[in-house]
Amino acid sequence: MNHKLLIWMDINKTIVVKDKASGKDTLKGLNSLLSECVWGNFDTTKPLAERNENDWQVITNDPAVFAPIHSNTAKRSEPVTFGNFLEEYTKVPKSTQKALKTEFTSTHGIGRIFAKHYENLVEQITLPASKLTSEPLPSYFADGFYQIVPSFFLLITFLVLKRIDFRLIFRTFGRDGASVIDEFNAFCEERHPFFKPPQKLDGTDPTYPIDLRLNLPH
């Protein structure tokens, strides 16, 4: 029995860093993402209503998806990311939470020790000057950064080359759906200015007759 691989992709904070709906540009988005993958703990004996951002103490030197193995005590919590600490273990107002996360690695930010990781991410997501052409780019590149992160195109390329039967779903609560689909379709049609598929993915190549393009408003 053959099974298709279903890839359910959240757009925001998964393949796109910026978030128009919440007012986060790329740089703010990178800071917010880092705040959600660095780990610390806090004093559990302090009342919830009295806790603030300064009660979170970092316990790792590098970002990580999974919590580190760390011995907790009767007074210290299990490892928790800074973002999760703000959202689940404090009464800090949402507006303040947003500011703390989007300025996480700034000189006055709680996560300033992670500034080198932030700078590396900025470098990785900056459009390559060597590949910029004199032709105007789509508006979603206007800020000088990739819209869809490069690793996504590497994933699609891998699946196509391995002839893995997959289906792709984009999911968003924001307003990025149209521009993401436009960029992905450009990739499928070999029109993308920075990434080329291993072959056309619009159904016109007889060796890969699957049309991967997405169409709105469906």
Backbone hydrogen bonds, N-H to C=O, Kabsch-Sander energy under -0.5 kcal/mol:
donor,donor_aa,acceptor,acceptor_aa,energy
5,L,165,D,-3.0
6,L,4,K,-0.6
7,I,5,L,-0.6
7,I,167,R,-3.2
8,W,6,L,-0.7
9,M,7,I,-0.8
9,M,169,I,-3.4
10,D,8,W,-0.6
11,I,171,R,-2.8
13,K,16,V,-2.4
14,T,11,I,-1.5
15,I,10,D,-0.6
15,I,11,I,-1.7
16,V,11,I,-2.2
17,V,147,Q,-0.6
19,D,24,K,-2.9
23,G,19,D,-0.6
23,G,20,K,-0.8
24,K,19,D,-2.4
25,D,23,G,-0.6
29,G,25,D,-2.6
30,L,26,T,-2.3
31,N,27,L,-1.8
32,S,28,K,-2.4
33,L,29,G,-2.5
34,L,30,L,-2.3
35,S,31,N,-2.0
36,E,32,S,-0.6
36,E,33,L,-1.1
37,C,34,L,-1.8
40,G,80,V,-2.1
41,N,57,Q,-2.1
44,T,42,F,-0.7
44,T,75,K,-3.2
45,T,75,K,-0.6
46,K,43,D,-1.0
50,E,47,P,-1.4
51,R,47,P,-0.8
51,R,48,L,-1.1
55,D,52,N,-2.0
56,W,53,E,-1.2
57,Q,41,N,-2.8
59,I,39,W,-2.7
60,T,39,W,-0.9
64,A,37,C,-3.1
70,H,68,P,-0.8
77,S,42,F,-2.0
80,V,40,G,-2.8
82,F,38,V,-1.1
83,G,35,S,-2.8
85,F,81,T,-2.5
86,L,82,F,-2.3
87,E,83,G,-2.0
88,E,84,N,-2.9
89,Y,84,N,-0.5
89,Y,85,F,-2.0
90,T,86,L,-0.5
91,K,48,L,-0.5
91,K,51,R,-0.5
97,Q,93,P,-2.5
98,K,94,K,-2.5
99,A,95,S,-1.7
100,L,96,T,-2.6
101,K,97,Q,-2.2
102,T,98,K,-2.6
103,E,99,A,-1.1
104,F,101,K,-1.2
106,S,103,E,-1.4
109,G,106,S,-1.8
111,G,104,F,-1.8
112,R,109,G,-1.3
114,F,111,G,-2.4
115,A,112,R,-1.6
117,H,114,F,-0.6
118,Y,114,F,-1.8
119,E,115,A,-2.7
120,N,116,K,-1.8
121,L,117,H,-2.1
122,V,118,Y,-2.4
123,E,119,E,-2.1
124,Q,120,N,-2.2
125,I,121,L,-1.6
126,T,122,V,-0.7
126,T,123,E,-0.7
127,L,144,G,-2.4
131,K,128,P,-1.4
132,L,128,P,-0.6
132,L,129,A,-0.9
141,F,138,P,-2.1
142,A,139,S,-1.9
144,G,141,F,-2.1
146,Y,125,I,-2.8
149,V,15,I,-2.5
152,F,149,V,-1.6
153,F,149,V,-0.7
153,F,150,P,-0.6
154,L,150,P,-1.7
155,L,151,S,-2.0
156,I,152,F,-2.2
157,T,153,F,-2.3
158,F,154,L,-2.3
159,L,155,L,-2.4
160,V,156,I,-2.3
161,L,157,T,-2.6
162,K,158,F,-2.1
163,R,160,V,-1.3
164,I,159,L,-2.5
166,F,164,I,-0.8
167,R,5,L,-2.6
169,I,7,I,-2.8
171,R,9,M,-2.8
180,V,176,D,-2.3
181,I,177,G,-2.4
182,D,178,A,-2.2
183,E,179,S,-2.1
184,F,180,V,-2.7
185,N,181,I,-2.7
186,A,182,D,-1.7
187,F,183,E,-1.9
188,C,184,F,-2.2
189,E,185,N,-1.8
190,E,187,F,-1.5
191,R,186,A,-3.5
192,H,186,A,-1.0
201,L,188,C,-2.9
203,G,210,I,-0.8
205,D,208,Y,-0.5
208,Y,205,D,-1.9
211,D,209,P,-0.5
212,L,201,L,-2.7
212,L,210,I,-0.8
